[in-house]
Amino acid sequence: MIQLDFYGTLVAASLVLLLGRGLIARVNFLRNYNIPEPVAGGLVVALVLLMLRTFDMEIRFDTSLQTPLMLAFFATIGLSADFASLKKGGRVVGIFLLAVTGLLLVQNALGIGLATTLGLDPLMGLLTGSITLAGGHGTGAAWGTVFSEKYGLASASELAIASATFGLVLGGLIGGPVARLLIKRVAVPGCQPQETPRMPKGFEQPNKERSITPFSFIETLALIAVSLLAGNLLNGFLHGTAFELPTFVCVLFVGVVLRNGLSALGLYQVFEREVSVLGNVSLSLFLAIALMSLKLWDLAALALPIFIILAAQTLVMALFAIFVTFRVMGSNYDAAVLAAGHCGFGLGATPTAIANMQAVTQRFGPSQIAFLVVPMVGAFFIDIINVIVIKLYLALPFFVAV
């Protein structure tokens, strides 16, 4: 076994991003279907590691950077959100939130129904529903422990991690194709694929060259660092209370307060373009480390019935995005980008959703409303609503009887 340290992992993550960019530039399929760079490069590395495992060779990475990078990304999302923009997006956020809630209900109903049909414990269906797909690895691991200790479900944590991994991979793969299909059907003027790269702007277009000075960089870095510190302190304060929230939500909340508080007091105006640079660097490296560290053999170890449930969930996610999310959000270009984002965090995580939308907007055109709505719903609301939905399902008679 080869264990890469902090520096080796950072080098590997950087190479994964360069590999992903090279693949997308040379492989028409990846480019045409808007596959994000970290997904393209990370999956190739994960497949290589799977092949090496057959020869009793294993490479492990130092994942200590993963959490700070994810939190830094959410801090930049918070620092990019001003109350004026939130007010503008209020109605759209509400509609999108209803669509997201509908998917949570569908995912759990489908998981429980298929599990029961296949002769499995209904709890397994719930684990392969919104707990791990919309909830991700953190929510899956937490509920897996609860199911093992309270309900006596064997290997619940292992199943949760494997299901969340499956969702992370598929969430990054289906978003681009879904958006491409929708854009082609709607034929929105001005949103045709571009042969030459556009000049990027903000989170939706992360490659633009920006005038950044050392001093301004330090200012923005300080804001991110304060968000991380205060967010972790807030998370510790709320731990064990009725208001307990995931750490990344606390960090994002602090970022929003900093952005709007400093602006309201007239003390400082956040440099949005610079924030977007640091945010996209954090997001890209986080996804690269997450995807190249995937243990695909965990997916291979899934029993056939569980694999059937997860495959069905993937199909339903794509259909829901096409026939529900797209339509209720207005059946326009913004709705197509939102559908791609919904695929990202409906099966995987909010960073995957952002990566999906970036891949689409870089090719077809900007969508400001999508980059306002998805981070808000994916970071603030999805975990809270998911907990409520999960507890409602656990209150069903056949769960109470367990």
N, C-alpha and C positions, 0 to 999 in steps of 0.2 A: 504494500500500500504506500502511495506517495501522498504526503500531507503538505499542501502548499500553505505557507504562512501569509500574513497580512499583505506583504509586498507582492508575493507571487500571485495571490488572488486578485490584487488590483491590476497587475499586468495582464492576467488572464482575462479579466472583465473588459479591459480596454481593447484587447485583441478580438474578443467576441463581438464588440460593437463594430470594429473595423471589418471583421469578417462578414457581419450582417449587411453592412453597407455595400461591400463588394459583391455579395451574392445578389442583392436587390438590383444593383446596377447592371448585372450580367444575365440574370435569369428573368425572362419576361413574365413567367407565371407569378413569381413573388411580387414583382412590380405592379402587374396588372391587377392583382387581387389585394394590393395594399397591405402586405404583411409587414409588421413593424420590424425595424432592424434588430433590436434585442431578441425578438422571437426567432427570427431567421438564424442568426448566429448562435444563439443559446441552444436551440434545438439540435443543431448540427453537432455542437460539442457534447450535448447530453447523449446523442446517439452514438458518438465515438466512445464515450465512457461506458455505455451499455455494451458495446462490442468488446472493449478491453476487459470488462468483467467476466466475459466468457473464457478469457485466458487467465483468470485468477489475478487480474490486475485492477487496482482501484485507485482513483485520484480523488482526494477530498480537499475541499476549499475552506478557508477561514471565512466564515460568514458573519464575523463580528461587525463588518461594515454595513450589513444589510439593513438592520433596524435604524441606525442613524441616517442612512441615505433616504430611507422611506419617510422618516420623520421630517427630514430637511425638505423633501419634496412637498409634504403637506403644509409645512411652514410657509413655503413660497406660494402655495395656493391661497393660504389665508392672507398673506401680505399683498396679494394681487386683487383681493376682493374689497371693493369699497361699497358703502351702504347705498349709494346712488344706483350702482349696478344691481345690487341685490333687490332693490325696490323695483327696478325695471323688469327683472326676471321673475317677480313673485308669482304671477299667474302661470307662467310656463313651468316654473318649478313645481307648483301644485299639481298641474296636469301630469307632468312626468312622474311625480311621486305616486300618483294613483296607478299609473302603468306599472311602475316598479313593484308596488304592493300587490297588484294583480298577479305578476309573475311569481312572487314568493308563495302565494296561495296555490298557484298552479303547480309549481315545483314540488311542494310537499304533498299535494293530492296525488300527483303522478308517481312520486317515489313510494308513498305508502300503498297505493293501488297496485303497482307492479310488484312490489315486495310481497304483498299478500297473495297475488296471483301466482308468483313463482315459489310460494311456500316458505318465504323468509319471514323473519321477525319484522313486524311493521316499523320497529325502531330503526332497522337498517334502511328502510325507505326514507325515514325522516333524516337520517344521517346523509343520505345521498340526494337530499333535497336542498332547501335553502340554507341549512346549517353550514354545509361545506361549499356549496356552489356560490351563493350570494355572500356567505359569511367568510369564506376563505380559510386558510390554515389555522389562524388564531382562534376563530369562533369554533371551527371543527374540533380542534384539540381540546378546547374548554368543554364543549358538550360531549365529546367522546369520553372524557373522564367522568362526567355526570352519569352518562348512560351505563358505564361500567360499574360504578360504585352504587348508584341508586337503583338501577334497573337490572343489573347483572348481565349486561350484554357483553359477551366475550369479544376481545380484539376490537373494541369500539374505536379506540384511539388510532390504531393502525388503519382501520377502514376510513376514518375521517381524513387522515393525512393523505392516503392514496386518492380518495375522491376529490379532495381539494387540489391535489396535484393535477389530476385529470382535467379539472375545470380550468385551472390556470393555463394549461397548454391549449385547450380548445377555445377558451375565451379570446386568446390572442390570434387564433387562426381563422375563426369564422366572422369576426367583425368586419374585416376588409371586404371579403366577398359579398357579405350581406349589403354593405353600403354601395358597392359597385353595381349590384343587381338593381337596387332601388334608384340610384342615380340614372342608370340606363333607362329604366322604365319611365321616370318622370321627365327626363331630358331637360333639366333645368338650364336656362340660358346662362352662359358665362361660367358654367361649372364643368366644362368639358376637360378631359385630361390634357395636361400641358406637356409638350415634348421637352421643354427646357425648364429647369428649376425656377420657381418663382422666388422673389425676394421675401423672406419669411418675416413673421411678426408675432411676438408673444408665444404663449404655450402651444398654439396651434401650428406655428411655423418656427421650429426651434433653431434653424441654421443661419439666421441672419447675422452678419458681422455688425457688432455694436461698438460704439465708442465708450469704452469702460476705462476709467482711470483707477490707479491703485487706491486712492483715497475713497472713491465711491464704492469700490469693491469691498473695502474694509467696512464701510458703513452698512452695506447690505448684508455682509457676512455677520456683522454684529446683531442685526435684526433677527436673522435666522437663528443665531446662537441663543439670543434671549428667548425666542419662541420655544426652542427646544428645552431650555432650562425651566422656564415658567410652566410650560406644558407638562413636563414630567412632575414638577412640584404639585400642580393642580391635580394631576392624575393620582398622585399619592394621597392628597387630601380627600379626594372623592372616593378612594378605594374602600369598599365595604359598605358604602352608603347606597341609598336608593337612587342617587344621581351618578353612580359610577359609569364612566365612559371609557372607551378604548383610548390609549395614549395618543394615537395620531389625531383623534378628534379634539383632544385638549390642546395639542400643539397647534392645530389649524385654528381653533378658537382664539388662542393667544395671538396668532398672526393677524387675525381679523381685527382684534381689539387694538393691537399696536398700530396697524395701518390707519384705522379710522380715528383712533385717539390722537395720534401725533398730528394728523391732518386737521382735525377739529380744533386743536389747540394752536395751530399755526406754527408748530415746531419743526416739522419735517415732512416732505413729500416723498413717498417711496418711489424709487427709480424702477418703474415696472419692467422696462426692457432688460435691465440688469437682473432683476429678480427672476425673470423668465429664463435667462441663461443658466443661472445657478440651479433653478428648479429642473430644467431639462437635463442638465448634467447629472443631478442626483437621481432623477427618474431613470435615465438610460443605464447608469451603473447599477442601480438597484435591480432592474429587470434582468440585466446581463448576469449578475451574480445569482439571482433567483433561478433563472432558466438553465444556466450551465450547471447548477448544483442539483437539478432535478434527478431523482433516483427513479428512472423509468422502469426499473425492475419492480418497483412497488406497484406500478400500474399493471405490469405483466402478471403480478401475483394475484390480481383481483379475480375472484371467482366469476365464472361466466354469467350467472344471474346478475351480479352487481354491475358487470360491464354492460349488460343489456340495459339496465336502468340508467346508467350514466350516458350511454349512447342515445337513449330516448330523450333524456334531459337536454342533450345538445341539440337534437333535432327540434324539440319544442322551443328552445331558446331562439333558434334561428327563425322559426315560424312566428313566434310571438313578436320578435323584433320587426318582422316584415309586415305582418297583418294587424298588429295592435299598436306597438310603439310608434311605428312610422305614421300610421293613420291618425292616431289621436294627437300626435305632435304637429300635424298640419300637412302631411304628405308633400313636403318640399325638401329642398337641399339640407336645411338645418335638421329636419326630421331624419333624413338619411344618416347624417353624422351622429345624431343622438342614438339612432338604432345601432350603429357600430359601437358606440360607447356602452350602450346597454348590454350588448353581447359581452363586452370586456368585463364589467363588474357583475353581470348576471351569472356568469360562470366562473369568473376568476377574481379580480380585484380592481380597485379604482385606478392604480397605476397602469394596469393592462388596458383599461378603458381609455385613458388619456393617450396611451401609445397607439391604440387603434384609431382614434380620432386624428392624431397627428399624421398618421400614414395616409389617411383619406384627404385631409385638408391640404397637405403638401402637394398632392397630385391634382385635386379638383378645385380648390379654392377655400377661403376662410369661412369660419362659422363661429362668430363671437358668442352667440347664445348657447351653443353646445358646450363651449369651454367654461361658461358660467354655470350652467345647470348641472352637468355631470359631476364635477367635484363637490358641489354643495350636497347633492343627493347622495352620492357615493360615500362621502365622508361624514356628513352630519346625520342624515336621516336613515340610511339603509340599515345600520346596526341596531338602532333603536326599534324600528318597525319590525325587523327580523326577529328580535327577541319576543316582541308581542305576538307575532304570528306563530312562532315555535311553541310558545306557552299555550296558545289557543289550541293548537293541535294536540299537545300533550294532555289537555283537559278532556279530550275525546274519551268515550267510555272504555274502549279496548286498551288505551294506554293507562288510564286510571286503575284498571283491573290488574295491571301487571304488578 
